[in-house]
Amino acid sequence: MLRIILLLLCFSLFGADAEAALAAPEAAAPVEVAGITQKVHRPRYKRYGRRRRLRRAKRKARKELRKAPKRRGVITVDPPVRNQ
């Protein structure tokens, strides 16, 4: 019984090695493709202005939260009427 278990264990280990060996040539394929010249993305330096705009908007929002709420008008009340 022990021999059968050991044989199954050995086959499973060799099977895993065979799968890894078969996977190795697939990993070599992208290296061949990488030899082709590809376009390289160049950064646009105007993106920093966008950051400045974002910071300015955040600052403005904080300022709006801090200030007193806007007055919506004056509440008028009729003067009290006396019973005569």
N, CA, C and O atoms as a CHARMM CRD file, in Angstrom:
* protein
*
  336
    1    1 MET  N      0.82100  -1.19100   0.00000 PROA 1      0.00000
    2    1 MET  CA     0.00000   0.00000   0.00000 PROA 1      0.00000
    3    1 MET  C      0.86500   1.25400   0.00000 PROA 1      0.00000
    4    1 MET  O      0.58200   2.21800  -0.71100 PROA 1      0.00000
    5    2 LEU  N      1.91200   1.22700   0.79900 PROA 2      0.00000
    6    2 LEU  CA     2.82100   2.36800   0.88300 PROA 2      0.00000
    7    2 LEU  C      3.51800   2.59100  -0.45200 PROA 2      0.00000
    8    2 LEU  O      3.72300   3.73200  -0.86700 PROA 2      0.00000
    9    3 ARG  N      3.88600   1.49000  -1.13200 PROA 3      0.00000
   10    3 ARG  CA     4.55000   1.61900  -2.43400 PROA 3      0.00000
   11    3 ARG  C      3.62000   2.28500  -3.46100 PROA 3      0.00000
   12    3 ARG  O      4.06400   3.09300  -4.27700 PROA 3      0.00000
   13    4 ILE  N      2.35400   1.94300  -3.41000 PROA 4      0.00000
   14    4 ILE  CA     1.39500   2.53200  -4.36100 PROA 4      0.00000
   15    4 ILE  C      1.26800   4.03600  -4.11800 PROA 4      0.00000
   16    4 ILE  O      1.23500   4.82400  -5.06300 PROA 4      0.00000
   17    5 ILE  N      1.19700   4.41700  -2.87000 PROA 5      0.00000
   18    5 ILE  CA     1.09400   5.84700  -2.53400 PROA 5      0.00000
   19    5 ILE  C      2.35100   6.58500  -2.98400 PROA 5      0.00000
   20    5 ILE  O      2.26900   7.68600  -3.52900 PROA 5      0.00000
   21    6 LEU  N      3.52500   5.97000  -2.75200 PROA 6      0.00000
   22    6 LEU  CA     4.77400   6.60400  -3.18200 PROA 6      0.00000
   23    6 LEU  C      4.83400   6.72700  -4.70200 PROA 6      0.00000
   24    6 LEU  O      5.29600   7.74400  -5.21900 PROA 6      0.00000
   25    7 LEU  N      4.37700   5.70900  -5.42100 PROA 7      0.00000
   26    7 LEU  CA     4.35800   5.77500  -6.88400 PROA 7      0.00000
   27    7 LEU  C      3.43900   6.89500  -7.37500 PROA 7      0.00000
   28    7 LEU  O      3.79400   7.63800  -8.29000 PROA 7      0.00000
   29    8 LEU  N      2.27200   7.01100  -6.77100 PROA 8      0.00000
   30    8 LEU  CA     1.34500   8.08600  -7.15200 PROA 8      0.00000
   31    8 LEU  C      1.95400   9.46300  -6.86800 PROA 8      0.00000
   32    8 LEU  O      1.78800  10.40300  -7.64600 PROA 8      0.00000
   33    9 LEU  N      2.65100   9.55900  -5.75700 PROA 9      0.00000
   34    9 LEU  CA     3.30200  10.82100  -5.40900 PROA 9      0.00000
   35    9 LEU  C      4.39300  11.16700  -6.42000 PROA 9      0.00000
   36    9 LEU  O      4.51000  12.31900  -6.83900 PROA 9      0.00000
   37   10 CYS  N      5.18500  10.17700  -6.81100 PROA 10     0.00000
   38   10 CYS  CA     6.24100  10.41700  -7.80600 PROA 10     0.00000
   39   10 CYS  C      5.65000  10.82900  -9.14800 PROA 10     0.00000
   40   10 CYS  O      6.14700  11.75900  -9.78300 PROA 10     0.00000
   41   11 PHE  N      4.59900  10.15000  -9.58400 PROA 11     0.00000
   42   11 PHE  CA     3.97300  10.51100 -10.85900 PROA 11     0.00000
   43   11 PHE  C      3.39500  11.92600 -10.81700 PROA 11     0.00000
   44   11 PHE  O      3.46200  12.66700 -11.79800 PROA 11     0.00000
   45   12 SER  N      2.83100  12.28500  -9.67200 PROA 12     0.00000
   46   12 SER  CA     2.26100  13.63600  -9.58500 PROA 12     0.00000
   47   12 SER  C      3.37400  14.68800  -9.62300 PROA 12     0.00000
   48   12 SER  O      3.19700  15.75900 -10.20400 PROA 12     0.00000
   49   13 LEU  N      4.52200  14.38300  -9.00300 PROA 13     0.00000
   50   13 LEU  CA     5.64000  15.33200  -9.03500 PROA 13     0.00000
   51   13 LEU  C      6.21600  15.44600 -10.44200 PROA 13     0.00000
   52   13 LEU  O      6.50400  16.54800 -10.91000 PROA 13     0.00000
   53   14 PHE  N      6.38400  14.30800 -11.11700 PROA 14     0.00000
   54   14 PHE  CA     6.91700  14.34600 -12.48100 PROA 14     0.00000
   55   14 PHE  C      5.92000  15.00500 -13.43300 PROA 14     0.00000
   56   14 PHE  O      6.31200  15.69100 -14.37700 PROA 14     0.00000
   57   15 GLY  N      4.64300  14.79200 -13.18000 PROA 15     0.00000
   58   15 GLY  CA     3.61700  15.43400 -14.00700 PROA 15     0.00000
   59   15 GLY  C      3.65500  16.94500 -13.85000 PROA 15     0.00000
   60   15 GLY  O      3.47100  17.67100 -14.82700 PROA 15     0.00000
   61   16 ALA  N      3.89000  17.43000 -12.63900 PROA 16     0.00000
   62   16 ALA  CA     3.97900  18.87400 -12.40600 PROA 16     0.00000
   63   16 ALA  C      5.20900  19.44100 -13.10400 PROA 16     0.00000
   64   16 ALA  O      5.15900  20.54300 -13.65100 PROA 16     0.00000
   65   17 ASP  N      6.32900  18.68400 -13.08900 PROA 17     0.00000
   66   17 ASP  CA     7.54300  19.14400 -13.77300 PROA 17     0.00000
   67   17 ASP  C      7.32400  19.18800 -15.28100 PROA 17     0.00000
   68   17 ASP  O      7.81000  20.09400 -15.95900 PROA 17     0.00000
   69   18 ALA  N      6.59400  18.21200 -15.80100 PROA 18     0.00000
   70   18 ALA  CA     6.33000  18.19200 -17.23900 PROA 18     0.00000
   71   18 ALA  C      5.47200  19.39200 -17.64000 PROA 18     0.00000
   72   18 ALA  O      5.69700  19.99300 -18.69000 PROA 18     0.00000
   73   19 GLU  N      4.49800  19.73900 -16.81400 PROA 19     0.00000
   74   19 GLU  CA     3.66600  20.90900 -17.10500 PROA 19     0.00000
   75   19 GLU  C      4.50200  22.18300 -17.07400 PROA 19     0.00000
   76   19 GLU  O      4.31000  23.07500 -17.90000 PROA 19     0.00000
   77   20 ALA  N      5.42500  22.26700 -16.12700 PROA 20     0.00000
   78   20 ALA  CA     6.28900  23.44800 -16.04100 PROA 20     0.00000
   79   20 ALA  C      7.22300  23.51300 -17.24000 PROA 20     0.00000
   80   20 ALA  O      7.50700  24.59600 -17.75200 PROA 20     0.00000
   81   21 ALA  N      7.70800  22.34800 -17.69500 PROA 21     0.00000
   82   21 ALA  CA     8.60000  22.31300 -18.85400 PROA 21     0.00000
   83   21 ALA  C      7.85200  22.71600 -20.12100 PROA 21     0.00000
   84   21 ALA  O      8.41300  23.38300 -20.99000 PROA 21     0.00000
   85   22 LEU  N      6.61000  22.32200 -20.22400 PROA 22     0.00000
   86   22 LEU  CA     5.81700  22.71200 -21.38800 PROA 22     0.00000
   87   22 LEU  C      5.47600  24.20000 -21.35600 PROA 22     0.00000
   88   22 LEU  O      5.32300  24.82500 -22.40500 PROA 22     0.00000
   89   23 ALA  N      5.36000  24.75800 -20.18100 PROA 23     0.00000
   90   23 ALA  CA     5.01400  26.17400 -20.05600 PROA 23     0.00000
   91   23 ALA  C      6.21500  27.06900 -20.33300 PROA 23     0.00000
   92   23 ALA  O      6.03400  28.24000 -20.66800 PROA 23     0.00000
   93   24 ALA  N      7.42100  26.56000 -20.20600 PROA 24     0.00000
   94   24 ALA  CA     8.62400  27.37700 -20.40100 PROA 24     0.00000
   95   24 ALA  C      8.74100  27.93200 -21.82200 PROA 24     0.00000
   96   24 ALA  O      9.06000  29.11400 -21.95300 PROA 24     0.00000
   97   25 PRO  N      8.50400  27.16700 -22.90100 PROA 25     0.00000
   98   25 PRO  CA     8.60700  27.75400 -24.24100 PROA 25     0.00000
   99   25 PRO  C      7.59700  28.87200 -24.47800 PROA 25     0.00000
  100   25 PRO  O      7.87500  29.78700 -25.25300 PROA 25     0.00000
  101   26 GLU  N      6.43900  28.82200 -23.83500 PROA 26     0.00000
  102   26 GLU  CA     5.45500  29.88600 -23.98000 PROA 26     0.00000
  103   26 GLU  C      5.99100  31.18300 -23.39900 PROA 26     0.00000
  104   26 GLU  O      5.69800  32.26000 -23.91800 PROA 26     0.00000
  105   27 ALA  N      6.76600  31.09700 -22.33700 PROA 27     0.00000
  106   27 ALA  CA     7.32600  32.29900 -21.72800 PROA 27     0.00000
  107   27 ALA  C      8.39600  32.90700 -22.63000 PROA 27     0.00000
  108   27 ALA  O      8.64100  34.11100 -22.56500 PROA 27     0.00000
  109   28 ALA  N      9.03900  32.09000 -23.47400 PROA 28     0.00000
  110   28 ALA  CA    10.08200  32.60000 -24.36000 PROA 28     0.00000
  111   28 ALA  C      9.48800  33.35200 -25.54700 PROA 28     0.00000
  112   28 ALA  O     10.17700  34.17600 -26.14800 PROA 28     0.00000
  113   29 ALA  N      8.23900  33.09300 -25.89700 PROA 29     0.00000
  114   29 ALA  CA     7.61400  33.73500 -27.05600 PROA 29     0.00000
  115   29 ALA  C      7.51900  35.25300 -26.91900 PROA 29     0.00000
  116   29 ALA  O      7.80800  35.94500 -27.89500 PROA 29     0.00000
  117   30 PRO  N      7.13800  35.81300 -25.78200 PROA 30     0.00000
  118   30 PRO  CA     7.07400  37.27500 -25.69200 PROA 30     0.00000
  119   30 PRO  C      8.42900  37.95400 -25.86300 PROA 30     0.00000
  120   30 PRO  O      8.48500  39.12300 -26.24600 PROA 30     0.00000
  121   31 VAL  N      9.51600  37.24700 -25.58900 PROA 31     0.00000
  122   31 VAL  CA    10.84400  37.83300 -25.75800 PROA 31     0.00000
  123   31 VAL  C     11.09500  38.11900 -27.22900 PROA 31     0.00000
  124   31 VAL  O     11.68400  39.14400 -27.57400 PROA 31     0.00000
  125   32 GLU  N     10.64800  37.21500 -28.10100 PROA 32     0.00000
  126   32 GLU  CA    10.81700  37.43400 -29.53800 PROA 32     0.00000
  127   32 GLU  C      9.98200  38.62400 -30.00300 PROA 32     0.00000
  128   32 GLU  O     10.42600  39.41100 -30.83900 PROA 32     0.00000
  129   33 VAL  N      8.78500  38.75300 -29.46400 PROA 33     0.00000
  130   33 VAL  CA     7.90400  39.85300 -29.84100 PROA 33     0.00000
  131   33 VAL  C      8.45200  41.16900 -29.31400 PROA 33     0.00000
  132   33 VAL  O      8.25900  42.21700 -29.93200 PROA 33     0.00000
  133   34 ALA  N      9.13900  41.12200 -28.16800 PROA 34     0.00000
  134   34 ALA  CA     9.66000  42.34300 -27.56400 PROA 34     0.00000
  135   34 ALA  C     10.75800  42.96200 -28.42500 PROA 34     0.00000
  136   34 ALA  O     11.05900  44.14500 -28.27100 PROA 34     0.00000
  137   35 GLY  N     11.36300  42.18800 -29.32900 PROA 35     0.00000
  138   35 GLY  CA    12.39300  42.73100 -30.20900 PROA 35     0.00000
  139   35 GLY  C     11.84400  43.74800 -31.19800 PROA 35     0.00000
  140   35 GLY  O     12.60000  44.55600 -31.73700 PROA 35     0.00000
  141   36 ILE  N     10.53900  43.71800 -31.44200 PROA 36     0.00000
  142   36 ILE  CA     9.91200  44.66500 -32.36300 PROA 36     0.00000
  143   36 ILE  C      9.81500  46.01900 -31.66600 PROA 36     0.00000
  144   36 ILE  O      9.43700  46.10400 -30.49800 PROA 36     0.00000
  145   37 THR  N     10.16200  47.07100 -32.39700 PROA 37     0.00000
  146   37 THR  CA    10.08600  48.40200 -31.78800 PROA 37     0.00000
  147   37 THR  C      8.63000  48.79100 -31.59900 PROA 37     0.00000
  148   37 THR  O      7.80600  48.63300 -32.50000 PROA 37     0.00000
  149   38 GLN  N      8.33200  49.29300 -30.43400 PROA 38     0.00000
  150   38 GLN  CA     6.97700  49.70400 -30.11400 PROA 38     0.00000
  151   38 GLN  C      6.97900  51.17400 -29.74400 PROA 38     0.00000
  152   38 GLN  O      7.99900  51.71600 -29.31900 PROA 38     0.00000
  153   39 LYS  N      5.84300  51.80900 -29.90700 PROA 39     0.00000
  154   39 LYS  CA     5.73300  53.21000 -29.53200 PROA 39     0.00000
  155   39 LYS  C      5.80800  53.33200 -28.01700 PROA 39     0.00000
  156   39 LYS  O      5.21200  52.54100 -27.28600 PROA 39     0.00000
  157   40 VAL  N      6.53900  54.31900 -27.56500 PROA 40     0.00000
  158   40 VAL  CA     6.67200  54.56800 -26.13600 PROA 40     0.00000
  159   40 VAL  C      5.85900  55.80800 -25.81200 PROA 40     0.00000
  160   40 VAL  O      6.00800  56.84700 -26.45400 PROA 40     0.00000
  161   41 HSD  N      5.00100  55.69200 -24.81500 PROA 41     0.00000
  162   41 HSD  CA     4.16800  56.82700 -24.41900 PROA 41     0.00000
  163   41 HSD  C      5.03700  57.88900 -23.76000 PROA 41     0.00000
  164   41 HSD  O      5.77100  57.60400 -22.81300 PROA 41     0.00000
  165   42 ARG  N      4.94900  59.08200 -24.25400 PROA 42     0.00000
  166   42 ARG  CA     5.68200  60.20400 -23.66700 PROA 42     0.00000
  167   42 ARG  C      4.73900  60.99100 -22.77300 PROA 42     0.00000
  168   42 ARG  O      3.60200  61.26200 -23.16100 PROA 42     0.00000
  169   43 PRO  N      5.18900  61.35900 -21.59600 PROA 43     0.00000
  170   43 PRO  CA     4.29000  62.09300 -20.69600 PROA 43     0.00000
  171   43 PRO  C      4.00700  63.49200 -21.21000 PROA 43     0.00000
  172   43 PRO  O      4.85700  64.12400 -21.83600 PROA 43     0.00000
  173   44 ARG  N      2.83100  63.95300 -20.94200 PROA 44     0.00000
  174   44 ARG  CA     2.46500  65.32500 -21.27800 PROA 44     0.00000
  175   44 ARG  C      2.64400  66.14400 -20.01700 PROA 44     0.00000
  176   44 ARG  O      2.08500  65.81600 -18.97100 PROA 44     0.00000
  177   45 TYR  N      3.39400  67.17300 -20.11100 PROA 45     0.00000
  178   45 TYR  CA     3.71400  67.93900 -18.91700 PROA 45     0.00000
  179   45 TYR  C      2.61600  68.91300 -18.53600 PROA 45     0.00000
  180   45 TYR  O      2.70300  69.56700 -17.49600 PROA 45     0.00000
  181   46 LYS  N      1.58100  69.02000 -19.36400 PROA 46     0.00000
  182   46 LYS  CA     0.45400  69.86400 -18.99800 PROA 46     0.00000
  183   46 LYS  C     -0.37400  69.21500 -17.89600 PROA 46     0.00000
  184   46 LYS  O     -1.24900  69.85700 -17.31500 PROA 46     0.00000
  185   47 ARG  N     -0.10300  67.94700 -17.60600 PROA 47     0.00000
  186   47 ARG  CA    -0.89500  67.26900 -16.57700 PROA 47     0.00000
  187   47 ARG  C     -0.69600  67.90200 -15.21300 PROA 47     0.00000
  188   47 ARG  O     -1.55200  67.77200 -14.33800 PROA 47     0.00000
  189   48 TYR  N      0.43000  68.59000 -15.02000 PROA 48     0.00000
  190   48 TYR  CA     0.66500  69.22600 -13.73200 PROA 48     0.00000
  191   48 TYR  C     -0.32100  70.36900 -13.51400 PROA 48     0.00000
  192   48 TYR  O     -0.70900  70.64000 -12.37700 PROA 48     0.00000
  193   49 GLY  N     -0.72700  71.03800 -14.58300 PROA 49     0.00000
  194   49 GLY  CA    -1.72100  72.09100 -14.47000 PROA 49     0.00000
  195   49 GLY  C     -3.04300  71.54500 -13.97200 PROA 49     0.00000
  196   49 GLY  O     -3.75400  72.21000 -13.21900 PROA 49     0.00000
  197   50 ARG  N     -3.37200  70.33500 -14.39200 PROA 50     0.00000
  198   50 ARG  CA    -4.60100  69.70300 -13.93600 PROA 50     0.00000
  199   50 ARG  C     -4.54400  69.49300 -12.42800 PROA 50     0.00000
  200   50 ARG  O     -5.54900  69.65500 -11.73700 PROA 50     0.00000
  201   51 ARG  N     -3.37700  69.13500 -11.92200 PROA 51     0.00000
  202   51 ARG  CA    -3.22200  68.94300 -10.48500 PROA 51     0.00000
  203   51 ARG  C     -3.43400  70.26400  -9.75500 PROA 51     0.00000
  204   51 ARG  O     -4.05700  70.31100  -8.69400 PROA 51     0.00000
  205   52 ARG  N     -2.91000  71.32200 -10.33600 PROA 52     0.00000
  206   52 ARG  CA    -3.06400  72.64300  -9.72000 PROA 52     0.00000
  207   52 ARG  C     -4.54200  73.02700  -9.68400 PROA 52     0.00000
  208   52 ARG  O     -5.02400  73.58700  -8.70000 PROA 52     0.00000
  209   53 ARG  N     -5.25400  72.72000 -10.77000 PROA 53     0.00000
  210   53 ARG  CA    -6.68100  73.02300 -10.83600 PROA 53     0.00000
  211   53 ARG  C     -7.44300  72.23500  -9.77100 PROA 53     0.00000
  212   53 ARG  O     -8.36600  72.75900  -9.14800 PROA 53     0.00000
  213   54 LEU  N     -7.05600  70.97700  -9.56500 PROA 54     0.00000
  214   54 LEU  CA    -7.71300  70.14400  -8.56400 PROA 54     0.00000
  215   54 LEU  C     -7.48500  70.70400  -7.16800 PROA 54     0.00000
  216   54 LEU  O     -8.41600  70.77400  -6.36500 PROA 54     0.00000
  217   55 ARG  N     -6.26200  71.10000  -6.87800 PROA 55     0.00000
  218   55 ARG  CA    -5.96500  71.66400  -5.55700 PROA 55     0.00000
  219   55 ARG  C     -6.74300  72.95000  -5.32900 PROA 55     0.00000
  220   55 ARG  O     -7.25400  73.19500  -4.23600 PROA 55     0.00000
  221   56 ARG  N     -6.82800  73.76400  -6.36500 PROA 56     0.00000
  222   56 ARG  CA    -7.56700  75.02400  -6.24300 PROA 56     0.00000
  223   56 ARG  C     -9.04100  74.74700  -5.96600 PROA 56     0.00000
  224   56 ARG  O     -9.65900  75.43900  -5.15700 PROA 56     0.00000
  225   57 ALA  N     -9.60600  73.74300  -6.62700 PROA 57     0.00000
  226   57 ALA  CA   -11.01600  73.39900  -6.40700 PROA 57     0.00000
  227   57 ALA  C    -11.23900  72.89200  -4.98900 PROA 57     0.00000
  228   57 ALA  O    -12.24200  73.22900  -4.36000 PROA 57     0.00000
  229   58 LYS  N    -10.30800  72.08100  -4.48000 PROA 58     0.00000
  230   58 LYS  CA   -10.43300  71.58000  -3.10900 PROA 58     0.00000
  231   58 LYS  C    -10.36900  72.72300  -2.10900 PROA 58     0.00000
  232   58 LYS  O    -11.13900  72.76800  -1.15000 PROA 58     0.00000
  233   59 ARG  N     -9.44600  73.64500  -2.34200 PROA 59     0.00000
  234   59 ARG  CA    -9.29900  74.79400  -1.45300 PROA 59     0.00000
  235   59 ARG  C    -10.57700  75.62900  -1.45000 PROA 59     0.00000
  236   59 ARG  O    -11.03000  76.07800  -0.39700 PROA 59     0.00000
  237   60 LYS  N    -11.14400  75.83100  -2.61700 PROA 60     0.00000
  238   60 LYS  CA   -12.37700  76.61200  -2.72500 PROA 60     0.00000
  239   60 LYS  C    -13.52100  75.90500  -2.00300 PROA 60     0.00000
  240   60 LYS  O    -14.32800  76.55700  -1.34000 PROA 60     0.00000
  241   61 ALA  N    -13.60000  74.58000  -2.12400 PROA 61     0.00000
  242   61 ALA  CA   -14.66200  73.82000  -1.46000 PROA 61     0.00000
  243   61 ALA  C    -14.53100  73.91600   0.05500 PROA 61     0.00000
  244   61 ALA  O    -15.53100  74.06700   0.75600 PROA 61     0.00000
  245   62 ARG  N    -13.30200  73.82800   0.56500 PROA 62     0.00000
  246   62 ARG  CA   -13.09500  73.96000   2.01200 PROA 62     0.00000
  247   62 ARG  C    -13.49500  75.34700   2.49100 PROA 62     0.00000
  248   62 ARG  O    -14.08700  75.49900   3.56000 PROA 62     0.00000
  249   63 LYS  N    -13.16800  76.35300   1.69300 PROA 63     0.00000
  250   63 LYS  CA   -13.50700  77.73100   2.04400 PROA 63     0.00000
  251   63 LYS  C    -15.02100  77.90600   2.09600 PROA 63     0.00000
  252   63 LYS  O    -15.54400  78.58500   2.98000 PROA 63     0.00000
  253   64 GLU  N    -15.72100  77.29200   1.14700 PROA 64     0.00000
  254   64 GLU  CA   -17.18300  77.37500   1.13400 PROA 64     0.00000
  255   64 GLU  C    -17.77800  76.71300   2.37800 PROA 64     0.00000
  256   64 GLU  O    -18.76800  77.20300   2.92200 PROA 64     0.00000
  257   65 LEU  N    -17.19100  75.61600   2.82900 PROA 65     0.00000
  258   65 LEU  CA   -17.70300  74.93200   4.01500 PROA 65     0.00000
  259   65 LEU  C    -17.47600  75.74600   5.28000 PROA 65     0.00000
  260   65 LEU  O    -18.30500  75.73000   6.19000 PROA 65     0.00000
  261   66 ARG  N    -16.34800  76.46200   5.33900 PROA 66     0.00000
  262   66 ARG  CA   -16.01000  77.21300   6.54900 PROA 66     0.00000
  263   66 ARG  C    -16.85900  78.46100   6.72800 PROA 66     0.00000
  264   66 ARG  O    -17.18800  78.82500   7.85700 PROA 66     0.00000
  265   67 LYS  N    -17.21400  79.11800   5.64200 PROA 67     0.00000
  266   67 LYS  CA   -17.89100  80.40000   5.78500 PROA 67     0.00000
  267   67 LYS  C    -19.32600  80.22200   6.27300 PROA 67     0.00000
  268   67 LYS  O    -19.90300  79.13900   6.17700 PROA 67     0.00000
  269   68 ALA  N    -19.87900  81.29600   6.79100 PROA 68     0.00000
  270   68 ALA  CA   -21.24000  81.27600   7.33900 PROA 68     0.00000
  271   68 ALA  C    -22.24200  80.99500   6.22500 PROA 68     0.00000
  272   68 ALA  O    -22.02200  81.36800   5.07200 PROA 68     0.00000
  273   69 PRO  N    -23.33900  80.33900   6.57400 PROA 69     0.00000
  274   69 PRO  CA   -24.33600  80.05300   5.54200 PROA 69     0.00000
  275   69 PRO  C    -24.93000  81.33800   4.97300 PROA 69     0.00000
  276   69 PRO  O    -25.05200  82.35100   5.66300 PROA 69     0.00000
  277   70 LYS  N    -25.28800  81.26600   3.71900 PROA 70     0.00000
  278   70 LYS  CA   -25.82000  82.44000   3.02600 PROA 70     0.00000
  279   70 LYS  C    -27.18800  82.81000   3.59900 PROA 70     0.00000
  280   70 LYS  O    -28.03800  81.94900   3.82500 PROA 70     0.00000
  281   71 ARG  N    -27.38100  84.11600   3.82900 PROA 71     0.00000
  282   71 ARG  CA   -28.67100  84.58500   4.33900 PROA 71     0.00000
  283   71 ARG  C    -29.70700  84.47400   3.23300 PROA 71     0.00000
  284   71 ARG  O    -29.45700  84.85700   2.09000 PROA 71     0.00000
  285   72 ARG  N    -30.84200  83.96000   3.57500 PROA 72     0.00000
  286   72 ARG  CA   -31.87800  83.72800   2.58000 PROA 72     0.00000
  287   72 ARG  C    -32.92000  84.84000   2.53800 PROA 72     0.00000
  288   72 ARG  O    -33.91300  84.72600   1.81900 PROA 72     0.00000
  289   73 GLY  N    -32.71600  85.87500   3.27200 PROA 73     0.00000
  290   73 GLY  CA   -33.68500  86.96500   3.30100 PROA 73     0.00000
  291   73 GLY  C    -34.05700  87.30300   4.73400 PROA 73     0.00000
  292   73 GLY  O    -33.68900  86.59500   5.67100 PROA 73     0.00000
  293   74 VAL  N    -34.77500  88.36900   4.88500 PROA 74     0.00000
  294   74 VAL  CA   -35.16600  88.81600   6.21800 PROA 74     0.00000
  295   74 VAL  C    -36.55300  88.27300   6.52300 PROA 74     0.00000
  296   74 VAL  O    -37.46400  88.36300   5.70000 PROA 74     0.00000
  297   75 ILE  N    -36.70000  87.71600   7.69800 PROA 75     0.00000
  298   75 ILE  CA   -37.99700  87.19000   8.11600 PROA 75     0.00000
  299   75 ILE  C    -38.79400  88.35000   8.70700 PROA 75     0.00000
  300   75 ILE  O    -38.35300  88.98800   9.66300 PROA 75     0.00000
  301   76 THR  N    -39.93700  88.61500   8.15100 PROA 76     0.00000
  302   76 THR  CA   -40.77800  89.70300   8.67500 PROA 76     0.00000
  303   76 THR  C    -41.93800  89.10000   9.44700 PROA 76     0.00000
  304   76 THR  O    -42.54600  88.11500   9.02700 PROA 76     0.00000
  305   77 VAL  N    -42.23100  89.71400  10.58600 PROA 77     0.00000
  306   77 VAL  CA   -43.31300  89.24800  11.45200 PROA 77     0.00000
  307   77 VAL  C    -44.28600  90.40900  11.63500 PROA 77     0.00000
  308   77 VAL  O    -43.87500  91.54300  11.87800 PROA 77     0.00000
  309   78 ASP  N    -45.55500  90.12000  11.51700 PROA 78     0.00000
  310   78 ASP  CA   -46.55900  91.16600  11.75000 PROA 78     0.00000
  311   78 ASP  C    -46.51500  91.59200  13.21500 PROA 78     0.00000
  312   78 ASP  O    -46.33600  90.75100  14.09700 PROA 78     0.00000
  313   79 PRO  N    -46.67500  92.87500  13.48300 PROA 79     0.00000
  314   79 PRO  CA   -46.67000  93.32800  14.88200 PROA 79     0.00000
  315   79 PRO  C    -47.87000  92.74100  15.62300 PROA 79     0.00000
  316   79 PRO  O    -48.92200  92.51800  15.02300 PROA 79     0.00000
  317   80 PRO  N    -47.71600  92.49100  16.92700 PROA 80     0.00000
  318   80 PRO  CA   -48.82900  91.90700  17.68800 PROA 80     0.00000
  319   80 PRO  C    -50.04000  92.86100  17.72800 PROA 80     0.00000
  320   80 PRO  O    -49.88400  94.07900  17.80300 PROA 80     0.00000
  321   81 VAL  N    -51.21300  92.29100  17.67500 PROA 81     0.00000
  322   81 VAL  CA   -52.45500  93.07400  17.71700 PROA 81     0.00000
  323   81 VAL  C    -53.02200  92.98600  19.12400 PROA 81     0.00000
  324   81 VAL  O    -53.18700  91.89800  19.67500 PROA 81     0.00000
  325   82 ARG  N    -53.33100  94.19700  19.72300 PROA 82     0.00000
  326   82 ARG  CA   -53.90500  94.20500  21.07200 PROA 82     0.00000
  327   82 ARG  C    -55.42900  94.19000  20.98100 PROA 82     0.00000
  328   82 ARG  O    -56.03200  94.77300  20.08100 PROA 82     0.00000
  329   83 ASN  N    -56.00300  93.52300  21.91700 PROA 83     0.00000
  330   83 ASN  CA   -57.47100  93.51800  21.98800 PROA 83     0.00000
  331   83 ASN  C    -57.92800  94.80900  22.65200 PROA 83     0.00000
  332   83 ASN  O    -57.49900  95.09700  23.77000 PROA 83     0.00000
  333   84 GLN  N    -58.77100  95.58400  22.01300 PROA 84     0.00000
  334   84 GLN  CA   -59.22900  96.84200  22.60600 PROA 84     0.00000
  335   84 GLN  C    -60.68700  96.82200  22.87900 PROA 84     0.00000
  336   84 GLN  O    -61.23400  97.80500  23.37900 PROA 84     0.00000
